[in-house]
Amino acid sequence: MALTLLSQPTHLRLKTDAIAVPALTSQVRPALVLPERQARALLDAAGKEDVSQGGCFAAGPAGIQVWSGPFDGPGGVRGSAVHLGSIDWTYDTPAKHWAMIYRAMVTHEGVARGESTTTVLARVLALTGLSVEGDRVTLPSPPLRDPFRRKEA
């Protein structure tokens, strides 16, 4: 079997700033597990502080990004705002209707501005009044992944 490599088209170039390059990344251990109500409250709070509305957060299906300020460029693009970091989560883990925050990331610009994975996580959690320290240990325990298939010892 032969493989033929074609030259890259000259009209196609990757945007160098389209992907956040992490300078620091930390796995959140133990993972921070939120019931649906708290996950929804976090998304709603980030939406109220969205970069398009004068805030510094951008929420999406995979997590919440932290920016240096609102998107002030023409047509609502980022303009002078700089991506500082983000938290990543997954839905329906460890059980349906729960969200699990499993990683915090800081960009090179975030490090240069004094951010750490802890400060990024703390800023996001503060949107709903949670802290990195005490509140996470008082969150309710999620239900078992599949209680009907659990083997008895």
C-alpha positions in Angstrom: 0.0 0.0 0.0 1.4 3.4 -1.0 0.7 6.7 0.8 0.9 9.8 -1.2 1.4 13.1 0.7 0.0 16.2 -0.9 1.6 19.5 -0.4 -0.3 21.9 2.0 -2.5 24.3 0.0 -1.1 27.8 0.2 -4.5 29.3 0.9 -4.9 27.3 4.1 -3.1 28.4 7.3 -3.8 27.6 10.9 -4.6 30.4 13.3 -1.9 30.5 15.9 -4.2 31.9 18.6 -7.2 29.6 17.9 -6.1 27.0 20.5 -5.2 27.7 24.2 -1.8 26.4 24.9 -1.6 25.4 28.6 1.4 26.5 30.6 0.1 24.8 33.7 -2.5 22.1 34.1 -3.7 20.3 37.2 -6.0 17.3 37.6 -8.5 18.2 40.3 -8.1 15.4 42.8 -10.3 14.3 44.1 -12.5 15.5 41.3 -15.1 18.1 42.2 -18.5 16.5 41.6 -21.5 18.8 41.4 -25.2 17.9 41.4 -27.2 19.1 38.4 -28.6 22.1 40.3 -25.2 23.4 41.3 -23.7 22.8 37.8 -26.7 24.7 36.3 -26.2 27.5 38.8 -22.5 27.7 37.8 -23.3 27.9 34.1 -26.0 30.5 34.8 -23.6 32.6 36.9 -20.9 32.4 34.3 -23.5 33.5 31.7 -24.3 36.6 33.7 -20.6 37.4 33.7 -20.0 36.5 30.1 -17.3 38.2 28.1 -19.8 39.4 25.6 -21.7 41.2 28.4 -18.8 43.0 30.2 -17.6 40.0 32.3 -14.6 37.8 32.2 -16.0 34.2 31.8 -17.0 32.2 28.7 -19.0 29.0 29.5 -19.4 26.1 27.2 -20.3 22.5 27.2 -16.8 21.4 28.2 -16.1 24.0 30.9 -15.6 27.6 31.8 -12.9 29.9 30.4 -11.5 32.8 32.4 -10.5 35.9 30.4 -8.7 39.1 31.5 -11.8 41.1 30.6 -14.7 41.5 28.3 -14.5 41.0 24.5 -14.1 44.5 23.3 -13.1 44.0 19.7 -15.2 45.0 16.7 -18.2 42.8 16.2 -17.8 41.3 19.7 -14.5 39.5 19.1 -12.0 39.2 21.9 -10.1 42.4 21.1 -7.7 43.2 24.0 -9.1 40.3 26.2 -6.5 37.6 27.0 -7.4 34.0 27.8 -6.0 33.3 31.3 -7.2 29.7 31.9 -10.1 27.4 32.2 -11.7 24.6 34.1 -12.8 21.4 32.3 -15.8 19.2 33.2 -17.8 16.3 32.0 -21.5 15.7 32.3 -23.3 12.6 33.5 -20.3 11.5 35.4 -20.1 9.7 37.8 -23.9 9.4 37.4 -26.7 10.9 35.2 -27.3 14.6 35.8 -24.1 15.2 37.7 -21.1 17.2 36.5 -17.4 16.4 37.3 -14.7 19.1 37.3 -11.6 17.2 36.6 -9.0 19.7 35.3 -7.8 23.3 35.8 -5.6 24.9 33.2 -3.6 28.2 33.0 -2.3 29.7 29.8 1.2 31.3 29.4 -0.4 34.7 29.6 -2.3 33.6 32.8 1.0 32.6 34.4 2.5 35.9 33.4 -0.4 37.7 35.2 0.0 35.7 38.4 -2.7 33.0 37.8 -2.3 29.4 39.0 -4.6 26.4 38.6 -5.9 27.0 42.1 -6.7 30.7 41.4 -8.5 29.8 38.2 -10.6 27.1 39.9 -11.3 29.4 42.8 -12.5 32.2 40.5 -14.9 29.9 38.7 -16.3 28.3 41.9 -16.7 31.7 43.5 -19.4 32.5 40.9 -21.8 30.4 43.0 -20.3 31.0 46.4 -18.2 27.8 46.6 -14.6 27.9 47.7 -11.7 25.6 46.8 -11.2 24.8 50.5 -14.1 23.9 52.8 -17.2 23.7 50.6 -16.0 20.9 48.4 -15.8 18.5 51.3 -19.4 19.2 52.2 -20.9 18.7 48.8 -23.3 15.7 48.7 -22.0 12.4 47.5 -23.1 11.4 44.1 -25.2 8.2 43.7 -23.4 5.0 42.7 -22.8 4.7 39.0 -25.1 1.7 38.6 -26.5 0.5 41.9 -28.5 -2.4 40.3 -25.4 -4.1 38.9 -23.3 -3.8 42.0 -21.8 -7.1 43.1 -22.2 -8.0 46.7 -19.1 -9.3 48.4 
